[in-house]
């Protein structure tokens, strides 16, 4: 399971905190709830993509790249952290954002512009469909281009969450705690694939529960199949003798609502309840939906009072400012 030979560029502040959410647990009359604070990774206001970028950008530098390109939605947390990583290393950065340019930048988009990256507006294409054409143009202009995959979800990105699992286990042991479930937002597959592999490698008994954020597919492959394939190819990358099948994947799609980035009652309640009990901010697209799913699973008994749940906070709070009109700021618990 050794992977120290793989190139890595240190970008974040690790380990991130592991804390107990006692007031939230009390408010829900539920199980013990813990939180892994990857919103505190440090790079560009934090987020879980920093972990993935350490390995991905390490690979880009090892291959002599001077320009990186990636894609996402207009409020992509991944793009924001990629832009920051590039700025910190003196690399040119191109972002392909799936939207029409708004009249005024806010949230993550505002930060993208502050970091000085080049933005390409791609309309409905938010998953990098336009990248090959842009790469061709940049290559003709003499640039050495490295494509950062959508969401950072490649074998290298998933490997980052094997490493994160190792970090979690060290913290858990020092706290003399244990978990029954690890719950998190699952959107591009890398985080879930890495946690699945880490769980297997450390022989841990946790249920790795991804809350599906998006109705879509990745590269025309059903998301569940993509995530399983990524877990398997990541295991192969580090010569770990593990294989995953459909029965190993827990992907809860009950909370996708009206689709990606559409904020409803579920997200509003989760954001307000977590803020007003713990002083912690969730985002409206990923962690708000994932926490909303966790809250519902507790209330409906799918997660029981005797369980011990870890919620992995993957970051994203800058997007709150772009979704101000969708947030019920008057909600009281």
Secondary structure, DSSP 8 states (H G I E B T S, - for coil): ---TTS-----S--S--EEE-HHHHHHHT--EEEEEEGGGS-GGG--THHHHHHHHHHHHHHTT-SEEEEEEETT-HHHHHHHHHHHHHT-EEEEEEES---SS--HHHHHHHHTT-EEEE-TT--SSTTHHHHHHHHHHTT--EEE--GGG-SHHHHHHHHHHHHHHHHHHHHHT---SEEEEEESSSHHHHHHHHHHHHTT---EEEEEE--S--BTTB-HHHHHHHHHHHHHHHTT------GGG-EEE-TT-TTSTT---HHHHHHHHHHHHHH-----TTTHHHHHHHHHHHHHTTSS-TT-EEEEEE---GGGGGGGGGGS-TT---
